[in-house]
Amino acid sequence: MAARAEDPRLEDLVRLRRVRDRIDREYARPLNVEALAAGVHMSAGHLSRQFREAFGESPYSYLMTRRIERAMALLRRGDLSVTEVCFEVGCSSLGTFSTRFSELVGMSPSEYRREEAGAVAGMDPCVAKVVTRPIRGREPARR
């Protein structure tokens, strides 16, 4: 049986999915584009271009979205301070965390914590995840 050459685009897509899966698993760890690219034997520039083409946002943007998504869940719980949540989700700068959170969610982490505590109480977790997921470019829901 002769081995056939793989389509390079398919190989890149497999690598890009590995990067996305790694971000989903390791969002709280220190990650950067260079490390992600090295893990799949790509240059940082190539990874960034291909990732954006495949998933509609940069690897950094995707990572921050995952971090903010997790931060939202922790803030709704209400038992951690904004600073504790910031570090828990892998951000090393409270200022950057707060800025990105506000851009994505439409309110500061402190406001979100006050307004959304208990917002998903009694809701099935899989439904809560969909309802509360931050989506870039979407107008934030105001109650």
Biotite code that builds the C-alpha atoms (Angstrom):
import biotite.structure as struc

atoms = struc.array([
    struc.Atom([0.000, 0.000, 0.000], chain_id="A", res_id=1, res_name="MET", atom_name="CA", element="C"),
    struc.Atom([1.608, 3.272, -1.117], chain_id="A", res_id=2, res_name="ALA", atom_name="CA", element="C"),
    struc.Atom([1.677, 6.188, 1.317], chain_id="A", res_id=3, res_name="ALA", atom_name="CA", element="C"),
    struc.Atom([0.079, 9.277, -0.142], chain_id="A", res_id=4, res_name="ARG", atom_name="CA", element="C"),
    struc.Atom([1.266, 12.794, 0.564], chain_id="A", res_id=5, res_name="ALA", atom_name="CA", element="C"),
    struc.Atom([-0.938, 14.705, 2.970], chain_id="A", res_id=6, res_name="GLU", atom_name="CA", element="C"),
    struc.Atom([-2.477, 18.004, 1.903], chain_id="A", res_id=7, res_name="ASP", atom_name="CA", element="C"),
    struc.Atom([-0.398, 20.725, 3.640], chain_id="A", res_id=8, res_name="PRO", atom_name="CA", element="C"),
    struc.Atom([-3.579, 22.691, 4.437], chain_id="A", res_id=9, res_name="ARG", atom_name="CA", element="C"),
    struc.Atom([-5.036, 19.673, 6.201], chain_id="A", res_id=10, res_name="LEU", atom_name="CA", element="C"),
    struc.Atom([-1.823, 19.216, 8.176], chain_id="A", res_id=11, res_name="GLU", atom_name="CA", element="C"),
    struc.Atom([-1.932, 22.902, 9.191], chain_id="A", res_id=12, res_name="ASP", atom_name="CA", element="C"),
    struc.Atom([-5.565, 22.557, 10.256], chain_id="A", res_id=13, res_name="LEU", atom_name="CA", element="C"),
    struc.Atom([-4.699, 19.575, 12.458], chain_id="A", res_id=14, res_name="VAL", atom_name="CA", element="C"),
    struc.Atom([-1.913, 21.617, 14.053], chain_id="A", res_id=15, res_name="ARG", atom_name="CA", element="C"),
    struc.Atom([-4.212, 24.607, 14.523], chain_id="A", res_id=16, res_name="LEU", atom_name="CA", element="C"),
    struc.Atom([-6.769, 22.429, 16.291], chain_id="A", res_id=17, res_name="ARG", atom_name="CA", element="C"),
    struc.Atom([-4.002, 21.157, 18.566], chain_id="A", res_id=18, res_name="ARG", atom_name="CA", element="C"),
    struc.Atom([-3.130, 24.761, 19.421], chain_id="A", res_id=19, res_name="VAL", atom_name="CA", element="C"),
    struc.Atom([-6.782, 25.617, 20.084], chain_id="A", res_id=20, res_name="ARG", atom_name="CA", element="C"),
    struc.Atom([-7.186, 22.517, 22.258], chain_id="A", res_id=21, res_name="ASP", atom_name="CA", element="C"),
    struc.Atom([-4.024, 23.408, 24.174], chain_id="A", res_id=22, res_name="ARG", atom_name="CA", element="C"),
    struc.Atom([-5.346, 26.920, 24.805], chain_id="A", res_id=23, res_name="ILE", atom_name="CA", element="C"),
    struc.Atom([-8.661, 25.451, 26.012], chain_id="A", res_id=24, res_name="ASP", atom_name="CA", element="C"),
    struc.Atom([-6.817, 23.129, 28.424], chain_id="A", res_id=25, res_name="ARG", atom_name="CA", element="C"),
    struc.Atom([-3.995, 25.372, 29.574], chain_id="A", res_id=26, res_name="GLU", atom_name="CA", element="C"),
    struc.Atom([-5.577, 28.870, 29.498], chain_id="A", res_id=27, res_name="TYR", atom_name="CA", element="C"),
    struc.Atom([-4.498, 29.511, 33.108], chain_id="A", res_id=28, res_name="ALA", atom_name="CA", element="C"),
    struc.Atom([-0.836, 28.770, 32.369], chain_id="A", res_id=29, res_name="ARG", atom_name="CA", element="C"),
    struc.Atom([1.598, 31.286, 30.915], chain_id="A", res_id=30, res_name="PRO", atom_name="CA", element="C"),
    struc.Atom([1.094, 30.911, 27.156], chain_id="A", res_id=31, res_name="LEU", atom_name="CA", element="C"),
    struc.Atom([2.350, 33.017, 24.278], chain_id="A", res_id=32, res_name="ASN", atom_name="CA", element="C"),
    struc.Atom([2.221, 32.686, 20.525], chain_id="A", res_id=33, res_name="VAL", atom_name="CA", element="C"),
    struc.Atom([5.886, 31.702, 20.280], chain_id="A", res_id=34, res_name="GLU", atom_name="CA", element="C"),
    struc.Atom([5.451, 28.795, 22.710], chain_id="A", res_id=35, res_name="ALA", atom_name="CA", element="C"),
    struc.Atom([2.226, 27.676, 21.029], chain_id="A", res_id=36, res_name="LEU", atom_name="CA", element="C"),
    struc.Atom([3.896, 27.815, 17.609], chain_id="A", res_id=37, res_name="ALA", atom_name="CA", element="C"),
    struc.Atom([6.956, 25.901, 18.785], chain_id="A", res_id=38, res_name="ALA", atom_name="CA", element="C"),
    struc.Atom([4.672, 23.172, 20.143], chain_id="A", res_id=39, res_name="GLY", atom_name="CA", element="C"),
    struc.Atom([3.346, 22.486, 16.637], chain_id="A", res_id=40, res_name="VAL", atom_name="CA", element="C"),
    struc.Atom([6.557, 23.214, 14.718], chain_id="A", res_id=41, res_name="HIS", atom_name="CA", element="C"),
    struc.Atom([5.347, 26.428, 13.066], chain_id="A", res_id=42, res_name="MET", atom_name="CA", element="C"),
    struc.Atom([6.687, 29.964, 13.126], chain_id="A", res_id=43, res_name="SER", atom_name="CA", element="C"),
    struc.Atom([4.767, 32.416, 15.301], chain_id="A", res_id=44, res_name="ALA", atom_name="CA", element="C"),
    struc.Atom([3.817, 34.507, 12.263], chain_id="A", res_id=45, res_name="GLY", atom_name="CA", element="C"),
    struc.Atom([2.550, 31.518, 10.296], chain_id="A", res_id=46, res_name="HIS", atom_name="CA", element="C"),
    struc.Atom([0.570, 30.260, 13.288], chain_id="A", res_id=47, res_name="LEU", atom_name="CA", element="C"),
    struc.Atom([-1.028, 33.664, 13.838], chain_id="A", res_id=48, res_name="SER", atom_name="CA", element="C"),
    struc.Atom([-2.020, 34.070, 10.188], chain_id="A", res_id=49, res_name="ARG", atom_name="CA", element="C"),
    struc.Atom([-3.342, 30.523, 9.827], chain_id="A", res_id=50, res_name="GLN", atom_name="CA", element="C"),
    struc.Atom([-5.161, 30.574, 13.181], chain_id="A", res_id=51, res_name="PHE", atom_name="CA", element="C"),
    struc.Atom([-6.940, 33.824, 12.292], chain_id="A", res_id=52, res_name="ARG", atom_name="CA", element="C"),
    struc.Atom([-7.897, 32.438, 8.882], chain_id="A", res_id=53, res_name="GLU", atom_name="CA", element="C"),
    struc.Atom([-9.242, 29.193, 10.379], chain_id="A", res_id=54, res_name="ALA", atom_name="CA", element="C"),
    struc.Atom([-10.950, 30.514, 13.520], chain_id="A", res_id=55, res_name="PHE", atom_name="CA", element="C"),
    struc.Atom([-11.594, 34.201, 12.875], chain_id="A", res_id=56, res_name="GLY", atom_name="CA", element="C"),
    struc.Atom([-9.355, 35.583, 15.615], chain_id="A", res_id=57, res_name="GLU", atom_name="CA", element="C"),
    struc.Atom([-5.723, 35.539, 16.656], chain_id="A", res_id=58, res_name="SER", atom_name="CA", element="C"),
    struc.Atom([-4.375, 32.931, 19.075], chain_id="A", res_id=59, res_name="PRO", atom_name="CA", element="C"),
    struc.Atom([-3.908, 35.667, 21.708], chain_id="A", res_id=60, res_name="TYR", atom_name="CA", element="C"),
    struc.Atom([-7.488, 36.866, 21.251], chain_id="A", res_id=61, res_name="SER", atom_name="CA", element="C"),
    struc.Atom([-8.774, 33.295, 21.547], chain_id="A", res_id=62, res_name="TYR", atom_name="CA", element="C"),
    struc.Atom([-6.706, 32.774, 24.714], chain_id="A", res_id=63, res_name="LEU", atom_name="CA", element="C"),
    struc.Atom([-8.038, 35.959, 26.280], chain_id="A", res_id=64, res_name="MET", atom_name="CA", element="C"),
    struc.Atom([-11.602, 34.983, 25.381], chain_id="A", res_id=65, res_name="THR", atom_name="CA", element="C"),
    struc.Atom([-11.152, 31.638, 27.178], chain_id="A", res_id=66, res_name="ARG", atom_name="CA", element="C"),
    struc.Atom([-9.649, 33.414, 30.203], chain_id="A", res_id=67, res_name="ARG", atom_name="CA", element="C"),
    struc.Atom([-12.474, 35.957, 30.347], chain_id="A", res_id=68, res_name="ILE", atom_name="CA", element="C"),
    struc.Atom([-15.061, 33.194, 29.935], chain_id="A", res_id=69, res_name="GLU", atom_name="CA", element="C"),
    struc.Atom([-13.618, 31.381, 32.966], chain_id="A", res_id=70, res_name="ARG", atom_name="CA", element="C"),
    struc.Atom([-13.300, 34.658, 34.879], chain_id="A", res_id=71, res_name="ALA", atom_name="CA", element="C"),
    struc.Atom([-16.989, 35.334, 34.317], chain_id="A", res_id=72, res_name="MET", atom_name="CA", element="C"),
    struc.Atom([-17.876, 32.003, 35.923], chain_id="A", res_id=73, res_name="ALA", atom_name="CA", element="C"),
    struc.Atom([-15.580, 32.671, 38.896], chain_id="A", res_id=74, res_name="LEU", atom_name="CA", element="C"),
    struc.Atom([-16.941, 36.194, 39.358], chain_id="A", res_id=75, res_name="LEU", atom_name="CA", element="C"),
    struc.Atom([-20.540, 34.923, 39.309], chain_id="A", res_id=76, res_name="ARG", atom_name="CA", element="C"),
    struc.Atom([-19.615, 32.554, 42.129], chain_id="A", res_id=77, res_name="ARG", atom_name="CA", element="C"),
    struc.Atom([-18.730, 35.620, 44.166], chain_id="A", res_id=78, res_name="GLY", atom_name="CA", element="C"),
    struc.Atom([-16.231, 34.050, 46.572], chain_id="A", res_id=79, res_name="ASP", atom_name="CA", element="C"),
    struc.Atom([-13.054, 35.473, 44.971], chain_id="A", res_id=80, res_name="LEU", atom_name="CA", element="C"),
    struc.Atom([-11.915, 39.061, 44.558], chain_id="A", res_id=81, res_name="SER", atom_name="CA", element="C"),
    struc.Atom([-11.358, 40.465, 41.073], chain_id="A", res_id=82, res_name="VAL", atom_name="CA", element="C"),
    struc.Atom([-7.597, 40.314, 41.684], chain_id="A", res_id=83, res_name="THR", atom_name="CA", element="C"),
    struc.Atom([-7.780, 36.658, 42.736], chain_id="A", res_id=84, res_name="GLU", atom_name="CA", element="C"),
    struc.Atom([-9.844, 35.848, 39.641], chain_id="A", res_id=85, res_name="VAL", atom_name="CA", element="C"),
    struc.Atom([-7.355, 37.680, 37.427], chain_id="A", res_id=86, res_name="CYS", atom_name="CA", element="C"),
    struc.Atom([-4.477, 35.505, 38.614], chain_id="A", res_id=87, res_name="PHE", atom_name="CA", element="C"),
    struc.Atom([-6.587, 32.334, 38.760], chain_id="A", res_id=88, res_name="GLU", atom_name="CA", element="C"),
    struc.Atom([-7.307, 32.534, 35.026], chain_id="A", res_id=89, res_name="VAL", atom_name="CA", element="C"),
    struc.Atom([-3.671, 33.112, 34.082], chain_id="A", res_id=90, res_name="GLY", atom_name="CA", element="C"),
    struc.Atom([-3.471, 36.872, 33.656], chain_id="A", res_id=91, res_name="CYS", atom_name="CA", element="C"),
    struc.Atom([-0.444, 38.530, 35.193], chain_id="A", res_id=92, res_name="SER", atom_name="CA", element="C"),
    struc.Atom([-1.679, 42.125, 34.931], chain_id="A", res_id=93, res_name="SER", atom_name="CA", element="C"),
    struc.Atom([-4.866, 43.308, 36.620], chain_id="A", res_id=94, res_name="LEU", atom_name="CA", element="C"),
    struc.Atom([-4.973, 46.298, 34.269], chain_id="A", res_id=95, res_name="GLY", atom_name="CA", element="C"),
    struc.Atom([-4.804, 44.188, 31.110], chain_id="A", res_id=96, res_name="THR", atom_name="CA", element="C"),
    struc.Atom([-7.329, 41.739, 32.551], chain_id="A", res_id=97, res_name="PHE", atom_name="CA", element="C"),
    struc.Atom([-9.785, 44.523, 33.436], chain_id="A", res_id=98, res_name="SER", atom_name="CA", element="C"),
    struc.Atom([-9.384, 46.214, 30.047], chain_id="A", res_id=99, res_name="THR", atom_name="CA", element="C"),
    struc.Atom([-9.917, 42.987, 28.074], chain_id="A", res_id=100, res_name="ARG", atom_name="CA", element="C"),
    struc.Atom([-12.814, 41.970, 30.332], chain_id="A", res_id=101, res_name="PHE", atom_name="CA", element="C"),
    struc.Atom([-14.536, 45.333, 29.802], chain_id="A", res_id=102, res_name="SER", atom_name="CA", element="C"),
    struc.Atom([-13.996, 45.179, 26.034], chain_id="A", res_id=103, res_name="GLU", atom_name="CA", element="C"),
    struc.Atom([-15.439, 41.693, 25.773], chain_id="A", res_id=104, res_name="LEU", atom_name="CA", element="C"),
    struc.Atom([-18.212, 41.803, 28.355], chain_id="A", res_id=105, res_name="VAL", atom_name="CA", element="C"),
    struc.Atom([-19.222, 45.469, 28.238], chain_id="A", res_id=106, res_name="GLY", atom_name="CA", element="C"),
    struc.Atom([-18.681, 46.173, 31.931], chain_id="A", res_id=107, res_name="MET", atom_name="CA", element="C"),
    struc.Atom([-15.822, 46.031, 34.396], chain_id="A", res_id=108, res_name="SER", atom_name="CA", element="C"),
    struc.Atom([-15.091, 42.827, 36.317], chain_id="A", res_id=109, res_name="PRO", atom_name="CA", element="C"),
    struc.Atom([-16.259, 44.511, 39.548], chain_id="A", res_id=110, res_name="SER", atom_name="CA", element="C"),
    struc.Atom([-19.551, 45.566, 37.970], chain_id="A", res_id=111, res_name="GLU", atom_name="CA", element="C"),
    struc.Atom([-20.023, 42.093, 36.530], chain_id="A", res_id=112, res_name="TYR", atom_name="CA", element="C"),
    struc.Atom([-19.371, 40.507, 39.908], chain_id="A", res_id=113, res_name="ARG", atom_name="CA", element="C"),
    struc.Atom([-21.969, 42.752, 41.576], chain_id="A", res_id=114, res_name="ARG", atom_name="CA", element="C"),
    struc.Atom([-24.626, 42.474, 38.872], chain_id="A", res_id=115, res_name="GLU", atom_name="CA", element="C"),
    struc.Atom([-24.268, 38.865, 37.798], chain_id="A", res_id=116, res_name="GLU", atom_name="CA", element="C"),
    struc.Atom([-23.787, 37.033, 41.109], chain_id="A", res_id=117, res_name="ALA", atom_name="CA", element="C"),
    struc.Atom([-26.351, 34.255, 41.093], chain_id="A", res_id=118, res_name="GLY", atom_name="CA", element="C"),
    struc.Atom([-27.542, 35.093, 37.555], chain_id="A", res_id=119, res_name="ALA", atom_name="CA", element="C"),
    struc.Atom([-27.311, 31.469, 36.478], chain_id="A", res_id=120, res_name="VAL", atom_name="CA", element="C"),
    struc.Atom([-28.437, 29.904, 39.753], chain_id="A", res_id=121, res_name="ALA", atom_name="CA", element="C"),
    struc.Atom([-30.542, 26.835, 39.002], chain_id="A", res_id=122, res_name="GLY", atom_name="CA", element="C"),
    struc.Atom([-29.601, 26.922, 35.327], chain_id="A", res_id=123, res_name="MET", atom_name="CA", element="C"),
    struc.Atom([-28.178, 23.776, 33.776], chain_id="A", res_id=124, res_name="ASP", atom_name="CA", element="C"),
    struc.Atom([-24.377, 24.282, 33.529], chain_id="A", res_id=125, res_name="PRO", atom_name="CA", element="C"),
    struc.Atom([-24.218, 23.601, 29.792], chain_id="A", res_id=126, res_name="CYS", atom_name="CA", element="C"),
    struc.Atom([-26.965, 26.190, 29.173], chain_id="A", res_id=127, res_name="VAL", atom_name="CA", element="C"),
    struc.Atom([-25.267, 28.705, 31.479], chain_id="A", res_id=128, res_name="ALA", atom_name="CA", element="C"),
    struc.Atom([-22.027, 28.326, 29.536], chain_id="A", res_id=129, res_name="LYS", atom_name="CA", element="C"),
    struc.Atom([-23.730, 29.114, 26.241], chain_id="A", res_id=130, res_name="VAL", atom_name="CA", element="C"),
    struc.Atom([-25.791, 32.000, 27.630], chain_id="A", res_id=131, res_name="VAL", atom_name="CA", element="C"),
    struc.Atom([-22.860, 33.695, 29.344], chain_id="A", res_id=132, res_name="THR", atom_name="CA", element="C"),
    struc.Atom([-20.107, 33.046, 26.785], chain_id="A", res_id=133, res_name="ARG", atom_name="CA", element="C"),
    struc.Atom([-18.340, 36.255, 25.738], chain_id="A", res_id=134, res_name="PRO", atom_name="CA", element="C"),
    struc.Atom([-18.356, 36.835, 21.998], chain_id="A", res_id=135, res_name="ILE", atom_name="CA", element="C"),
    struc.Atom([-16.235, 39.554, 20.406], chain_id="A", res_id=136, res_name="ARG", atom_name="CA", element="C"),
    struc.Atom([-18.240, 42.122, 18.539], chain_id="A", res_id=137, res_name="GLY", atom_name="CA", element="C"),
    struc.Atom([-21.536, 41.169, 20.134], chain_id="A", res_id=138, res_name="ARG", atom_name="CA", element="C"),
    struc.Atom([-23.415, 43.927, 21.933], chain_id="A", res_id=139, res_name="GLU", atom_name="CA", element="C"),
    struc.Atom([-23.273, 43.144, 25.668], chain_id="A", res_id=140, res_name="PRO", atom_name="CA", element="C"),
    struc.Atom([-26.603, 42.156, 27.200], chain_id="A", res_id=141, res_name="ALA", atom_name="CA", element="C"),
    struc.Atom([-27.861, 44.663, 29.762], chain_id="A", res_id=142, res_name="ARG", atom_name="CA", element="C"),
    struc.Atom([-30.541, 43.708, 32.209], chain_id="A", res_id=143, res_name="ARG", atom_name="CA", element="C"),
])
